[in-house]
Amino acid sequence: MEDELLIQMLATEYLEEAGFQVDTAGSATEAMNKLGSVPGGVDAVIVDIGLPDRKGDVLIREIRAVHPTLPIVLATGQDAFDLQNAFKGQEKVAFLTKPYSAHDLLGALRMLRIVTTAAHKKGSSFLR
């Protein structure tokens, strides 16, 4: 879930080149609707903190209410220190500071144990 189209496109490209299947949503509301309807579910979500229709930290709490163990990467263009404190103690949350590279994004997913291998090239990530 990313409100900046160019960042969304770049992140999608990074993930697809790494072997992930990527699904996108145009808003936090659409993302919540898709979370329940993606066949087979999703392996992780990537959420921008500055979404236009809902703050990313609010959306994460909503996601956690429905999917308490779903890995989440929280992307921000600001210092992640306050966010890290807000989500301190929560498992399966990684932080990513924008701008980020493919290495940074895939590293955040690896921290959450979300990887693709030659034998398993179909994972799902969820972007806006």
Secondary structure, 3 states (H helix, E strand, C coil): CCCCHHHHHHHHHHHHHCCEEEEECCCHHHHHHHHCCCCCCCCCEEEECCCCCCCHHHHHHHHHHHCCCCCEEEEECCCCHHHHHHCCCCCCEEEEECCCCHHHHHHHHHHCCCCCCCCCCCEEEEEC
